[in-house]
Amino acid sequence: MSPKLRLLTAITLAMGMIIALLGLMISHQPPSVQAAAPPQTQTGKPLPSGNKTEQPLSSTQTIATNVQGAKAIAIADIDLDGDLDTIGIAQTSGHILWWENANADGSSWISHTVASGINNLADLAAADIDRDGDTDVTAVSSSGDSLLWWENSASDGTAWTVYTMSTSLNGAASIHTADIDRNGATDLLVTAKNDNDIIWYQNPLTVTREMT
């Protein structure tokens, strides 16, 4: 056999051995492991990261009982202690109440009164109306066609001073707060359902107590 033929034969044998070895390696690879699908809610959407087994909003706690005609609520730091308190309307008894988040974690609540004796309170909101750094309360009454706000006089929810902004809202129904004109002051947006009106109360930079 000529040298060239012997070299070609050796190369062919080597290539055959390499191919066989590669086939053996492929056949012995472990099966691929697919990542487990994330747990899903009943709607088919993945649960958020973190605790992947607990359903959101699965537990409840009662803030208050015997709130006669419980209607509208708002959340704000009324006493300026750094946690969120709750404000609400007891429409039947004509009260505006706020509940102090006593332990700062929602486990204990203490009731306080903002106002009483107001008929047919329809809605409320909480915001710093007079720009003094604390949270005041505003509300509308459908029977009095009125828009009112209570100044958080002591800044901690222990004393309130009421001011009337309007008594001509025919069927006052709802109220929202926002800085509509972007001047740094909180404005009010209210509805008067019997007149089919949506009304914006502009809050000037220098606030007067009548807020007209």
C-alpha positions in Angstrom: 0.0 0.0 0.0 1.4 3.4 -1.0 2.1 6.0 1.7 -0.7 8.3 0.4 -3.2 5.5 0.5 -2.2 4.6 4.1 -2.6 8.2 5.2 -6.0 8.5 3.6 -7.1 5.3 5.3 -5.9 6.5 8.7 -7.8 9.8 8.3 -11.0 8.0 7.3 -10.7 5.7 10.4 -10.1 8.7 12.7 -13.1 10.6 11.3 -15.3 7.6 11.8 -14.1 7.2 15.4 -14.8 10.9 16.1 -18.3 10.8 14.6 -19.1 7.7 16.7 -17.8 9.3 19.9 -19.9 12.4 19.2 -23.0 10.3 18.7 -22.4 8.5 22.0 -22.0 11.8 23.9 -25.3 13.2 22.5 -27.2 10.0 23.3 -26.1 10.2 27.0 -27.0 13.9 27.6 -29.5 14.4 30.5 -33.0 15.6 29.4 -33.4 19.4 29.4 -35.2 20.8 32.5 -37.9 23.3 31.7 -38.5 26.1 34.2 -41.7 25.7 36.1 -44.5 28.1 35.1 -45.1 30.8 37.7 -48.2 30.4 39.8 -51.3 32.1 38.4 -54.4 33.7 39.8 -57.9 32.6 38.8 -57.8 35.0 35.9 -54.7 33.4 34.5 -52.3 36.2 35.4 -49.1 35.5 37.2 -48.9 36.3 40.9 -46.5 39.1 41.8 -43.0 38.2 42.9 -42.4 37.6 46.6 -45.0 35.4 48.3 -46.2 33.4 45.3 -48.8 31.4 47.1 -50.9 34.0 48.9 -53.7 35.5 47.0 -53.8 39.4 47.2 -56.5 41.0 49.4 -57.3 37.7 51.0 -57.7 38.9 54.5 -59.9 41.7 56.0 -59.9 43.8 59.2 -62.7 46.0 60.5 -61.8 49.6 61.1 -65.1 50.6 62.7 -68.6 49.2 63.4 -72.0 51.0 64.0 -71.1 53.8 61.5 -74.7 54.7 60.8 -75.3 55.0 57.1 -71.6 54.5 56.2 -71.0 56.2 52.9 -67.9 57.9 51.6 -64.3 57.4 52.8 -60.9 58.9 52.3 -57.4 58.2 53.4 -54.9 60.7 54.7 -52.5 61.4 57.5 -54.8 63.5 59.7 -52.6 63.7 62.8 -49.3 64.1 61.0 -47.7 61.1 62.7 -46.4 59.6 59.4 -49.1 56.9 58.9 -52.4 56.8 57.1 -55.7 57.4 58.9 -59.2 57.0 57.6 -62.0 59.6 57.3 -65.6 58.7 56.6 -69.3 59.8 56.6 -72.0 58.4 58.8 -74.8 59.7 56.7 -77.8 58.6 58.9 -76.4 60.2 62.0 -74.9 63.2 60.1 -71.4 62.7 61.3 -68.0 63.0 59.7 -65.5 60.8 61.6 -61.9 60.0 61.4 -60.1 56.9 62.7 -56.6 57.2 64.0 -54.2 54.4 62.8 -53.0 53.9 66.4 -50.3 51.3 65.8 -49.4 52.6 62.3 -50.0 49.2 60.8 -53.8 49.1 60.5 -54.3 46.7 63.5 -55.9 49.2 65.9 -58.1 52.3 65.2 -59.4 55.1 67.5 -62.5 57.1 66.5 -62.6 60.9 66.5 -65.3 63.3 65.4 -64.8 66.0 62.8 -68.4 67.3 62.6 -71.9 66.2 63.6 -75.5 67.2 62.8 -75.1 67.6 59.0 -78.0 66.2 57.1 -77.5 64.1 53.9 -73.8 64.2 53.6 -73.0 62.9 50.2 -69.3 62.8 49.7 -66.0 64.0 51.3 -62.3 64.5 50.5 -59.2 65.2 52.5 -56.5 67.6 51.4 -54.5 70.6 52.6 -56.9 73.3 51.7 -55.3 76.3 53.5 -51.7 75.3 52.6 -50.5 75.1 56.2 -49.0 71.7 56.0 -51.8 69.6 57.6 -54.8 67.7 56.2 -58.2 69.4 56.2 -61.6 67.9 55.3 -64.1 69.0 52.7 -67.6 67.6 52.1 -70.9 68.2 50.2 -74.4 67.9 51.6 -77.2 67.2 49.1 -80.1 68.5 51.3 -78.4 71.7 52.1 -76.9 72.1 48.6 -73.7 73.0 50.5 -70.0 72.7 50.1 -68.1 72.9 53.4 -64.5 72.5 54.6 -63.1 71.9 58.0 -59.8 73.4 59.0 -57.6 71.1 61.0 -57.0 73.8 63.5 -54.6 72.0 65.8 -52.9 70.1 62.9 -53.5 66.8 64.7 -57.2 66.2 64.2 -58.2 67.2 67.7 -59.9 70.5 66.8 -61.8 71.5 63.7 -63.2 74.9 62.4 -65.9 74.7 59.7 -66.3 77.2 56.8 -69.0 77.3 54.2 -68.0 77.7 50.6 -71.4 77.4 48.9 -75.1 76.8 49.6 -76.2 76.8 46.0 -75.1 73.4 44.7 -78.5 72.0 43.6 -78.2 68.3 44.6 -74.5 68.3 45.6 -73.3 64.8 45.0 -69.6 64.4 44.8 -66.3 66.1 45.5 -62.6 65.6 44.4 -59.4 67.5 45.1 -56.6 68.4 42.8 -54.3 71.2 41.8 -56.3 72.0 38.6 -54.4 75.2 37.6 -51.0 74.0 38.8 -50.5 77.0 41.1 -49.5 74.9 44.1 -52.9 75.1 45.9 -55.5 72.4 46.1 -58.7 73.1 44.1 -62.1 71.5 44.5 -64.2 69.8 41.8 -67.8 69.1 42.7 -71.0 67.9 41.1 -74.5 69.3 41.4 -76.6 66.6 39.9 -80.0 68.4 39.9 -78.5 71.2 37.7 -76.3 68.7 35.7 -73.3 70.8 36.7 -69.6 70.0 37.3 -68.0 73.0 39.1 -64.4 73.8 39.7 -63.5 75.9 42.8 -60.2 77.6 42.3 -58.0 77.9 45.3 -55.8 81.0 45.1 -52.3 81.0 46.4 -53.4 83.3 49.3 -56.3 81.4 50.8 -59.3 83.2 52.3 -61.5 81.3 54.7 -64.6 81.8 52.5 -62.7 80.5 49.5 -64.9 82.2 47.0 
